[in-house]
Every structure is written in structure tokens, then in C-alpha cells.
Amino acid sequence: MFIIEVLPPGITGIIIAGLFAAAMSTLAGSMSSLSSSTMIDIYTPLCGKNISEEKKLKISRLLTVLWAALLIISAMIFRKSSLAVVEIALSIASFTYGGLLGTFLLGLLFKRVKQNAVLAGFASGILFMILVISLKIVGWTWYTLIGVIVTIAVGSAITFAKKSRE
């Protein structure tokens, strides 16, 4: 409200335009990243690598539109929520961040960890987070830490169990 009520109209317009520009560039970068990842990681391996550049560009643009639609639908779902947008976004993100960070730390801390142990740890972390969230045991700020602990515990337990059998 300070910007609208106290600052002169010209400065207010520049600040609001800057805010819109920042939001639009962030959203454009996100949609471009999602489209690129989908194209490179999913479409190209499934549909072959002998696709012309022109067709890749058309498909990439279509994927951008599809991701934009998905983001709009997601925003519409949460528009009547009483929570702040940042809180909603962080609670959704922290659902998987624990498993991802735990996976990274497993590879960093345990040199002999194998892929199946890491995947089991990650899956366990996600499944445990589903349980924690559905039972509303703790607040969303703890999700990442809990996911990390479960992922590392399961992954390292599998690694040590296999190591002791050898």
C-alpha cells in the first residue's frame, strides 16, 4: 500500500511495471525450463532422435503451452486458499525436497551406496512423507528434514545390510 498511497504516480508505475516484469520473466523461464526438460528427457528418448529441428521447435512450443495451461489450472485450484502463495509453494516443494536432498547426501556420504539402495531410500522418503502429511503429524517446515532422515536411513541400511552379507 505504501507504493500506491505515498509515492508519486510516475514512480508507482515504474515500480509496478518492474514487479510485473520480474514475475513474467520468472514465469517464462519456468515454462521454458519445463518444456525443455520434457522435450529432452521424455519426448526425444521415446520418439527417436531423428526429428528435424523444425518439428522439435513446434513440439517444444506445444509443450510450453501445455505447461502454461497446467500452471494456470494449478493456480486456479489454490486461488481460494487462505494461506499465502509462498507457504503453499514451499509446502508442496518440501514434500519432495527431503527425498532429493537425502538422495544427494547418500551419494556424497556413502561412497559404496548402490542405485537400488538410493532408489529404495528415495521411495521410502516419499511414501513416509505421504503418511506424515496425511496424518498431519507436523507442520510443513519439517517435511524436508524428515524426508532427508528417512531417505538416508533406508538407503544406508540397505547398503550396510548388503555389505554385511558379502
Residue frames as a rotation matrix with the C-alpha (Angstrom) as fourth column:
MET 1
0.567 0.824 0.000 0.00
0.824 -0.567 0.000 0.00
0.000 0.000 -1.000 0.00
PHE 2
0.187 -0.579 -0.793 2.95
0.336 -0.721 0.606 2.33
-0.923 -0.379 0.060 0.61
ILE 3
-0.754 -0.526 0.394 3.80
0.511 -0.091 0.855 2.30
-0.413 0.846 0.337 -3.08
ILE 4
-0.250 0.754 0.608 0.28
0.857 -0.120 0.501 3.26
0.451 0.646 -0.616 -4.14
GLU 5
0.667 0.684 -0.297 -0.54
0.735 -0.535 0.417 5.76
0.127 -0.496 -0.859 -1.40
VAL 6
0.551 -0.497 -0.670 2.73
0.317 -0.618 0.719 7.59
-0.772 -0.609 -0.183 -0.72
LEU 7
-0.489 -0.853 0.182 4.90
0.480 -0.089 0.872 7.55
-0.728 0.514 0.453 -3.84
PRO 8
-0.282 0.355 -0.891 4.23
-0.647 -0.757 -0.096 9.83
-0.709 0.549 0.443 -6.81
PRO 9
0.685 0.711 0.160 2.25
-0.364 0.524 -0.770 8.28
-0.631 0.469 0.618 -9.71
GLY 10
0.572 -0.514 -0.639 5.26
-0.716 0.069 -0.695 8.01
0.401 0.855 -0.329 -12.06
ILE 11
-0.537 -0.792 0.289 7.40
-0.823 0.418 -0.385 6.17
0.184 -0.444 -0.877 -9.52
THR 12
-0.081 0.613 0.786 4.45
-0.568 0.619 -0.542 3.95
-0.819 -0.491 0.298 -8.60
GLY 13
0.833 0.432 -0.345 4.01
-0.504 0.338 -0.795 2.98
-0.227 0.836 0.499 -12.24
ILE 14
0.132 -0.878 -0.460 7.69
-0.791 0.187 -0.583 2.18
0.598 0.441 -0.669 -12.68
ILE 15
-0.619 -0.359 0.698 7.75
-0.753 0.523 -0.399 0.02
-0.221 -0.773 -0.594 -9.55
ILE 16
0.260 0.798 0.543 4.59
-0.446 0.598 -0.666 -1.87
-0.856 -0.069 0.512 -10.53
ALA 17
0.784 -0.044 -0.619 5.92
-0.600 0.204 -0.774 -2.36
0.160 0.978 0.134 -14.07
GLY 18
-0.275 -0.960 -0.050 9.15
-0.858 0.268 -0.439 -3.70
0.435 -0.077 -0.897 -12.59
LEU 19
-0.401 0.214 0.890 7.23
-0.625 0.646 -0.437 -6.14
-0.669 -0.732 -0.125 -10.41
PHE 20
0.710 0.702 0.059 5.24
-0.393 0.464 -0.794 -7.38
-0.585 0.540 0.605 -13.40
ALA 21
0.486 -0.606 -0.630 8.42
-0.749 0.083 -0.658 -7.71
0.451 0.791 -0.413 -15.48
ALA 22
-0.556 -0.716 0.422 10.11
-0.830 0.456 -0.321 -9.75
0.038 -0.529 -0.848 -12.75
ALA 23
-0.063 0.624 0.779 7.09
-0.452 0.678 -0.579 -12.02
-0.890 -0.389 0.239 -12.38
MET 24
0.838 0.424 -0.343 6.75
-0.470 0.241 -0.849 -12.51
-0.277 0.873 0.401 -16.14
SER 25
0.135 -0.862 -0.489 10.43
-0.851 0.152 -0.503 -13.31
0.507 0.484 -0.713 -16.63
THR 26
-0.605 -0.304 0.736 10.36
-0.710 0.625 -0.325 -15.83
-0.361 -0.719 -0.594 -13.80
LEU 27
0.283 0.816 0.505 7.27
-0.330 0.577 -0.747 -17.50
-0.901 0.045 0.432 -15.21
ALA 28
0.771 -0.047 -0.635 8.67
-0.633 0.054 -0.772 -17.51
0.071 0.997 0.012 -18.75
GLY 29
-0.289 -0.953 -0.089 11.89
-0.897 0.302 -0.322 -19.09
0.334 -0.013 -0.942 -17.53
SER 30
-0.440 0.200 0.876 9.98
-0.541 0.719 -0.436 -21.73
-0.717 -0.665 -0.208 -15.61
MET 31
0.654 0.749 0.110 7.79
-0.323 0.408 -0.854 -22.65
-0.684 0.523 0.509 -18.58
SER 32
0.520 -0.552 -0.652 10.81
-0.779 0.006 -0.627 -22.74
0.350 0.834 -0.427 -20.89
SER 33
-0.539 -0.754 0.376 12.67
-0.842 0.475 -0.254 -24.98
0.013 -0.453 -0.891 -18.46
LEU 34
-0.098 0.601 0.793 9.71
-0.387 0.711 -0.587 -27.33
-0.917 -0.364 0.163 -18.06
SER 35
0.837 0.427 -0.342 9.24
-0.443 0.163 -0.882 -27.52
-0.321 0.889 0.326 -21.82
SER 36
0.178 -0.874 -0.452 12.93
-0.883 0.061 -0.465 -28.14
0.434 0.482 -0.761 -22.46
SER 37
-0.595 -0.387 0.704 13.16
-0.721 0.644 -0.256 -30.83
-0.355 -0.660 -0.662 -19.80
THR 38
0.293 0.793 0.535 10.07
-0.300 0.607 -0.736 -32.57
-0.908 0.055 0.415 -21.12
MET 39
0.812 -0.003 -0.583 11.39
-0.583 0.004 -0.812 -32.41
0.005 1.000 0.002 -24.67
ILE 40
-0.056 -0.963 -0.264 14.90
-0.867 0.178 -0.466 -33.64
0.496 0.203 -0.844 -23.88
ASP 41
-0.723 -0.337 0.603 14.16
-0.662 0.588 -0.465 -36.15
-0.198 -0.735 -0.649 -21.12
ILE 42
-0.183 0.752 0.634 10.84
-0.136 0.619 -0.774 -37.62
-0.974 -0.227 -0.011 -22.23
TYR 43
0.715 0.617 -0.328 9.88
-0.377 -0.055 -0.925 -36.88
-0.589 0.785 0.193 -25.82
THR 44
0.245 -0.689 -0.682 13.24
-0.960 -0.075 -0.270 -37.32
0.135 0.721 -0.680 -27.57
PRO 45
-0.737 -0.555 0.385 14.12
-0.605 0.796 -0.010 -40.70
-0.302 -0.240 -0.923 -25.98
LEU 46
-0.184 0.756 0.628 10.62
0.005 0.639 -0.769 -42.06
-0.983 -0.139 -0.121 -26.65
CYS 47
0.774 0.630 -0.068 10.13
0.000 -0.107 -0.994 -40.77
-0.634 0.769 -0.083 -30.18
GLY 48
0.491 -0.657 0.573 13.64
0.868 0.422 -0.260 -41.09
-0.071 0.625 0.777 -31.55
LYS 49
0.054 -0.611 -0.790 16.49
0.371 -0.722 0.584 -38.73
-0.927 -0.325 0.188 -32.10
ASN 50
-0.770 -0.338 0.541 15.98
0.602 -0.101 0.792 -38.34
-0.213 0.936 0.281 -35.85
ILE 51
0.406 0.907 -0.114 13.50
0.847 -0.420 -0.327 -35.50
-0.345 0.036 -0.938 -35.53
SER 52
-0.051 -0.405 0.913 14.00
0.734 -0.635 -0.241 -32.38
0.677 0.658 0.330 -37.61
GLU 53
-0.862 -0.352 -0.364 14.82
0.506 -0.639 -0.580 -29.15
-0.029 -0.684 0.729 -35.82
GLU 54
-0.718 0.658 0.226 11.63
-0.451 -0.688 0.568 -27.59
0.529 0.306 0.791 -37.17
LYS 55
0.177 0.802 -0.571 9.50
0.067 0.568 0.820 -30.36
0.982 -0.183 0.047 -35.67
LYS 56
-0.315 -0.375 -0.872 11.39
0.883 0.221 -0.414 -30.13
0.347 -0.900 0.262 -32.37
LEU 57
-0.992 -0.064 0.106 10.65
0.034 -0.965 -0.259 -26.41
0.119 -0.253 0.960 -32.24
LYS 58
-0.299 0.954 0.033 6.93
-0.508 -0.188 0.840 -26.96
0.808 0.234 0.541 -32.88
ILE 59
0.239 0.353 -0.905 6.72
0.482 0.766 0.426 -29.68
0.843 -0.537 0.013 -30.25
SER 60
-0.641 -0.560 -0.526 8.65
0.741 -0.272 -0.614 -27.54
0.201 -0.783 0.589 -27.79
ARG 61
-0.864 0.390 0.320 6.22
-0.371 -0.921 0.120 -24.66
0.341 -0.015 0.940 -28.31
LEU 62
0.094 0.927 -0.364 3.28
-0.260 0.376 0.890 -27.02
0.961 0.011 0.276 -27.84
LEU 63
-0.019 -0.187 -0.982 4.83
0.803 0.582 -0.126 -28.31
0.595 -0.791 0.139 -24.62
THR 64
-0.947 -0.320 0.011 5.26
0.265 -0.802 -0.535 -24.73
0.180 -0.504 0.845 -23.41
VAL 65
-0.431 0.872 0.232 1.55
-0.637 -0.476 0.606 -24.09
0.639 0.113 0.761 -23.98
LEU 66
0.283 0.533 -0.797 0.65
0.166 0.791 0.588 -27.34
0.945 -0.299 0.136 -22.20
TRP 67
-0.428 -0.508 -0.748 2.84
0.834 0.096 -0.543 -26.45
0.348 -0.856 0.383 -19.21
ALA 68
-0.932 0.148 0.331 1.32
-0.204 -0.969 -0.142 -22.96
0.300 -0.200 0.933 -19.12
ALA 69
-0.004 0.994 -0.112 -2.16
-0.483 0.096 0.871 -24.49
0.876 0.057 0.479 -19.05
LEU 70
0.182 0.009 -0.983 -1.12
0.613 0.780 0.120 -26.86
0.769 -0.625 0.137 -16.26
LEU 71
-0.797 -0.524 -0.299 0.31
0.569 -0.487 -0.663 -23.97
0.202 -0.698 0.687 -14.23
ILE 72
-0.677 0.633 0.377 -2.87
-0.530 -0.774 0.347 -21.93
0.511 0.035 0.859 -14.74
ILE 73
0.280 0.789 -0.547 -5.01
-0.104 0.591 0.800 -24.86
0.954 -0.168 0.248 -13.62
SER 74
-0.193 -0.442 -0.876 -2.78
0.830 0.403 -0.386 -25.31
0.523 -0.802 0.289 -10.57
ALA 75
-0.973 -0.171 0.152 -3.16
0.087 -0.892 -0.444 -21.64
0.212 -0.419 0.883 -9.71
MET 76
-0.281 0.949 0.142 -6.93
-0.577 -0.285 0.765 -21.87
0.767 0.133 0.628 -10.06
ILE 77
0.167 0.314 -0.934 -7.05
0.437 0.826 0.356 -24.78
0.884 -0.468 0.001 -7.63
PHE 78
-0.297 -0.428 -0.854 -5.30
0.947 -0.014 -0.322 -22.78
0.126 -0.904 0.409 -4.91
ARG 79
-0.588 -0.010 0.809 -6.87
0.224 -0.963 0.151 -19.37
0.777 0.270 0.568 -5.52
LYS 80
0.402 0.820 0.407 -9.43
-0.262 -0.323 0.909 -19.66
0.877 -0.472 0.085 -2.72
SER 81
0.185 -0.421 -0.888 -6.89
0.803 0.585 -0.110 -20.83
0.566 -0.693 0.446 -0.17
SER 82
0.977 0.188 0.099 -6.44
0.087 -0.780 0.620 -18.68
0.194 -0.597 -0.778 2.90
LEU 83
0.454 -0.883 -0.120 -2.72
0.586 0.195 0.787 -19.50
-0.671 -0.427 0.606 3.02
ALA 84
0.355 -0.453 -0.818 -0.07
-0.585 -0.790 0.184 -17.31
-0.729 0.413 -0.546 1.44
VAL 85
0.897 -0.016 -0.442 1.13
-0.399 0.397 -0.826 -18.38
0.189 0.917 0.350 -2.01
VAL 86
-0.057 -0.998 -0.034 4.69
-0.798 0.065 -0.600 -18.73
0.600 -0.007 -0.800 -0.75
GLU 87
-0.336 -0.017 0.942 3.56
-0.812 0.513 -0.280 -21.03
-0.478 -0.858 -0.186 2.05
ILE 88
0.731 0.638 0.241 1.60
-0.386 0.678 -0.626 -23.22
-0.563 0.364 0.742 -0.36
ALA 89
0.710 -0.508 -0.487 4.53
-0.483 0.152 -0.862 -23.40
0.512 0.848 -0.138 -2.79
LEU 90
-0.307 -0.899 0.312 7.05
-0.862 0.124 -0.491 -24.24
0.403 -0.420 -0.813 -0.09
SER 91
-0.044 0.341 0.939 4.84
-0.712 0.649 -0.269 -26.89
-0.701 -0.680 0.214 1.48
ILE 92
0.932 0.358 -0.056 4.38
-0.278 0.607 -0.745 -28.58
-0.233 0.710 0.665 -1.90
ALA 93
0.465 -0.832 -0.304 8.07
-0.539 0.006 -0.842 -28.34
0.702 0.555 -0.446 -2.74
SER 94
-0.284 -0.633 0.721 9.24
-0.957 0.135 -0.258 -29.56
0.066 -0.763 -0.644 0.66
PHE 95
0.686 0.595 0.418 7.26
-0.584 0.794 -0.172 -32.75
-0.434 -0.126 0.892 0.08
THR 96
0.944 -0.328 0.041 9.92
0.279 0.723 -0.631 -33.97
0.178 0.607 0.774 -2.37
TYR 97
0.506 -0.803 0.314 12.95
-0.591 -0.588 -0.552 -31.88
0.628 0.094 -0.773 -1.35
GLY 98
0.373 -0.350 0.859 13.73
-0.811 0.326 0.485 -34.20
-0.450 -0.878 -0.162 1.55
GLY 99
0.747 -0.045 0.664 13.96
0.222 0.958 -0.184 -37.21
-0.627 0.285 0.725 -0.72
LEU 100
0.853 -0.438 0.282 16.04
0.206 -0.214 -0.955 -35.33
0.479 0.873 -0.092 -3.27
LEU 101
0.384 -0.731 0.564 18.44
-0.821 -0.550 -0.154 -33.93
0.423 -0.403 -0.811 -0.69
GLY 102
0.473 -0.155 0.867 18.64
-0.567 0.700 0.434 -37.32
-0.674 -0.697 0.244 1.02
THR 103
0.909 -0.127 0.398 19.48
0.371 0.683 -0.629 -38.94
-0.192 0.719 0.668 -2.30
PHE 104
0.643 -0.695 0.321 22.24
-0.205 -0.561 -0.802 -36.41
0.738 0.450 -0.503 -2.91
LEU 105
0.276 -0.536 0.798 23.64
-0.959 -0.204 0.195 -36.86
0.058 -0.819 -0.571 0.60
LEU 106
0.782 0.010 0.624 23.57
-0.136 0.979 0.155 -40.66
-0.609 -0.206 0.766 0.26
GLY 107
0.831 -0.474 0.292 25.80
0.459 0.286 -0.841 -40.40
0.315 0.833 0.456 -2.79
LEU 108
0.432 -0.669 0.606 28.03
-0.422 -0.743 -0.519 -37.85
0.797 -0.031 -0.603 -1.10
LEU 109
0.242 -0.288 0.926 28.42
-0.970 -0.053 0.237 -39.50
-0.020 -0.956 -0.292 2.31
PHE 110
0.346 -0.057 0.937 28.33
-0.229 0.963 0.143 -43.19
-0.910 -0.264 0.320 1.41
LYS 111
-0.261 -0.587 -0.766 30.79
-0.862 -0.215 0.459 -43.98
-0.434 0.781 -0.450 -1.36
ARG 112
-0.982 -0.186 0.037 29.68
-0.157 0.908 0.389 -47.58
-0.106 0.377 -0.920 -1.82
VAL 113
-0.225 0.970 0.091 25.95
-0.202 0.045 -0.978 -46.96
-0.953 -0.239 0.185 -1.99
LYS 114
-0.867 -0.022 0.499 24.28
0.433 0.464 0.773 -48.60
-0.249 0.886 -0.392 -4.98
GLN 115
-0.843 0.534 0.067 21.48
-0.346 -0.632 0.693 -47.33
0.413 0.561 0.717 -7.17
ASN 116
-0.143 0.853 -0.502 18.86
0.300 0.520 0.799 -49.72
0.943 -0.036 -0.331 -5.79
ALA 117
-0.297 -0.017 -0.955 19.57
0.955 -0.002 -0.297 -48.59
0.003 -1.000 0.017 -2.22
VAL 118
-0.958 -0.074 -0.277 19.27
0.080 -0.997 -0.011 -44.94
-0.276 -0.033 0.961 -3.23
LEU 119
-0.630 0.773 -0.077 16.02
-0.302 -0.153 0.941 -45.55
0.715 0.616 0.330 -5.10
ALA 120
-0.067 0.588 -0.806 14.61
0.701 0.603 0.382 -47.50
0.710 -0.539 -0.453 -2.17
GLY 121
-0.584 -0.223 -0.781 15.60
0.758 -0.495 -0.425 -44.69
-0.292 -0.839 0.459 0.17
PHE 122
-0.971 0.231 -0.067 14.02
-0.238 -0.887 0.396 -42.06
0.032 0.401 0.916 -2.07
ALA 123
-0.349 0.889 -0.296 10.80
-0.042 0.301 0.953 -44.06
0.936 0.345 -0.067 -2.48
SER 124
-0.153 0.249 -0.956 10.66
0.915 0.402 -0.041 -44.67
0.374 -0.881 -0.289 1.28
GLY 125
-0.854 -0.224 -0.470 11.15
0.407 -0.851 -0.333 -40.98
-0.325 -0.475 0.818 1.97
ILE 126
-0.799 0.601 -0.015 8.31
-0.436 -0.563 0.702 -40.03
0.413 0.567 0.712 -0.37
LEU 127
-0.131 0.781 -0.611 5.98
0.268 0.621 0.737 -42.72
0.954 -0.067 -0.291 0.98
PHE 128
-0.369 -0.056 -0.928 6.76
0.928 0.031 -0.371 -41.72
0.050 -0.998 0.040 4.55
MET 129
-0.981 0.009 -0.193 6.05
0.004 -0.998 -0.067 -38.08
-0.193 -0.067 0.979 3.67
ILE 130
-0.470 0.876 -0.108 2.66
-0.217 0.004 0.976 -39.10
0.856 0.482 0.188 2.29
LEU 131
0.004 0.423 -0.906 1.95
0.782 0.563 0.266 -40.69
0.623 -0.710 -0.329 5.67
VAL 132
-0.651 -0.338 -0.679 3.20
0.718 -0.565 -0.407 -37.67
-0.246 -0.753 0.611 7.62
ILE 133
-0.956 0.293 0.024 1.19
-0.259 -0.878 0.403 -35.23
0.140 0.379 0.915 5.51
SER 134
-0.279 0.916 -0.287 -2.00
-0.033 0.289 0.957 -37.27
0.960 0.277 -0.051 5.55
LEU 135
0.119 0.291 -0.949 -1.84
0.889 0.396 0.232 -37.70
0.443 -0.871 -0.211 9.35
LYS 136
0.486 0.014 0.874 -0.85
-0.031 -0.999 0.033 -34.03
0.873 -0.043 -0.485 9.83
ILE 137
0.513 -0.382 -0.768 1.79
0.826 0.463 0.321 -35.02
0.233 -0.800 0.554 12.37
VAL 138
-0.217 -0.661 -0.719 4.00
0.680 -0.630 0.374 -31.94
-0.700 -0.408 0.586 11.95
GLY 139
0.591 0.362 -0.721 3.99
-0.134 -0.837 -0.530 -28.63
-0.796 0.410 -0.446 10.09
TRP 140
0.968 -0.116 0.224 5.27
0.246 0.245 -0.938 -28.33
0.053 0.963 0.266 6.54
THR 141
0.595 -0.794 0.127 8.53
-0.766 -0.608 -0.211 -26.75
0.245 0.028 -0.969 7.68
TRP 142
0.048 -0.563 0.825 9.67
-0.692 0.577 0.434 -30.16
-0.720 -0.592 -0.362 8.97
TYR 143
0.894 0.429 0.133 8.90
-0.217 0.672 -0.709 -32.09
-0.393 0.605 0.693 5.77
THR 144
0.603 -0.716 -0.351 12.35
-0.523 -0.023 -0.852 -31.65
0.602 0.698 -0.388 4.21
LEU 145
-0.290 -0.752 0.592 14.24
-0.949 0.147 -0.279 -32.75
0.123 -0.643 -0.756 7.32
ILE 146
0.198 0.440 0.876 12.01
-0.550 0.789 -0.273 -35.78
-0.811 -0.428 0.398 7.83
GLY 147
0.968 0.185 -0.169 12.37
-0.235 0.437 -0.868 -36.77
-0.087 0.880 0.467 4.18
VAL 148
0.237 -0.960 -0.148 16.17
-0.751 -0.085 -0.655 -36.47
0.617 0.266 -0.741 4.38
ILE 149
-0.312 -0.366 0.877 16.37
-0.904 0.400 -0.154 -38.58
-0.294 -0.840 -0.455 7.53
VAL 150
0.502 0.577 0.644 14.13
-0.341 0.816 -0.466 -41.35
-0.795 0.014 0.607 6.18
THR 151
0.914 -0.167 -0.368 15.88
-0.341 0.172 -0.924 -41.42
0.218 0.971 0.100 2.79
ILE 152
-0.029 -0.998 0.055 19.36
-0.830 -0.006 -0.558 -41.62
0.557 -0.062 -0.828 4.32
ALA 153
-0.175 -0.001 0.985 18.27
-0.830 0.538 -0.147 -44.14
-0.530 -0.843 -0.095 6.96
VAL 154
0.730 0.527 0.435 16.69
-0.222 0.785 -0.579 -46.54
-0.646 0.326 0.690 4.48
GLY 155
0.834 -0.437 -0.336 19.38
-0.359 0.031 -0.933 -46.13
0.418 0.899 -0.131 1.81
SER 156
-0.154 -0.948 0.280 22.26
-0.892 0.011 -0.452 -46.59
0.425 -0.319 -0.847 4.23
ALA 157
0.052 0.238 0.970 20.53
-0.718 0.684 -0.129 -49.50
-0.694 -0.690 0.207 5.99
ILE 158
0.952 0.294 0.089 20.15
-0.137 0.665 -0.734 -51.32
-0.275 0.687 0.673 2.67
THR 159
0.512 -0.835 -0.200 23.77
-0.545 -0.135 -0.828 -50.55
0.664 0.533 -0.524 1.79
PHE 160
-0.313 -0.662 0.682 25.09
-0.948 0.168 -0.272 -51.85
0.065 -0.731 -0.679 5.12
ALA 161
0.399 0.528 0.750 22.81
-0.545 0.794 -0.268 -54.90
-0.737 -0.302 0.605 5.02
LYS 162
0.981 -0.071 -0.179 24.14
-0.124 0.474 -0.871 -55.87
0.147 0.877 0.457 1.60
LYS 163
0.202 -0.974 0.103 27.69
-0.719 -0.219 -0.660 -55.14
0.665 0.060 -0.744 2.69
SER 164
-0.154 -0.241 0.958 27.40
-0.927 0.371 -0.055 -57.40
-0.342 -0.897 -0.280 5.76
ARG 165
0.759 0.481 0.439 26.08
-0.290 0.853 -0.434 -60.28
-0.583 0.202 0.787 3.61
GLU 166
0.818 -0.460 -0.347 29.10
-0.336 0.109 -0.936 -60.11
0.468 0.881 -0.065 1.31
